[in-house]
Amino acid sequence: MHNESDDLPIYENLVRERGDAVAEARIAAERTQHQAAELLTGQEAGRPDRPAR
């Protein structure tokens, strides 16, 4: 049976040596998206809504 990880030995080596930049970017993007959604809906944790200017 052919395994997808058999096709990516260079990537796996880089992940072991330097960390998984793709996974880290995905986590950062999800966090940013969550923060943006909170700010746009006025539901930022621990802070009251700011008055409109």
N, C-alpha and C positions, 0 to 999 in steps of 0.2 A: 504494500500500500504506500502511496506517495504522500508524504507529509509536507505541509506548507512550510514548516520551519526548516526543512532540508534545503529550501531555496534561498534562505536568508542568513547564511553563516556569517557573512561580513557584518550585517546589521546586528546580529546577536552579539558578536564580539565587541562592537562599538558600544552597545548598551551596557555590557558588563564593564567595559573600561571607563566610559564617560557618562553613563546614565541614559535614561530614555527621554530624549528631548521631545519627542512626539507626545508621549504621555504627559510630560510636564506642561507642554503647551496646551494640551487639551484641558487639563485641570485648571490652568490659569484662565483659559477662555471661559470655562464653565463658571468659575468664580466671578469673573468680570461681568458675564451675562446676568448672573444672579444679583450682583450689586446694582447693575443698571436697572433691572426690573424693579428692585426695591425702591430705588430713587425715583423712578418714573411713576410708581404707584403711590408714593408718599408713605411707604411702610418700612422705612429704614429702621432696623432694630435699635431700640433704646433712645431714639430721637423723635421729638414731636415734629409734625409737619411744619415746614417753613412757610411763612405768609408769602403770597404772590406779590411781586413788585409791580 
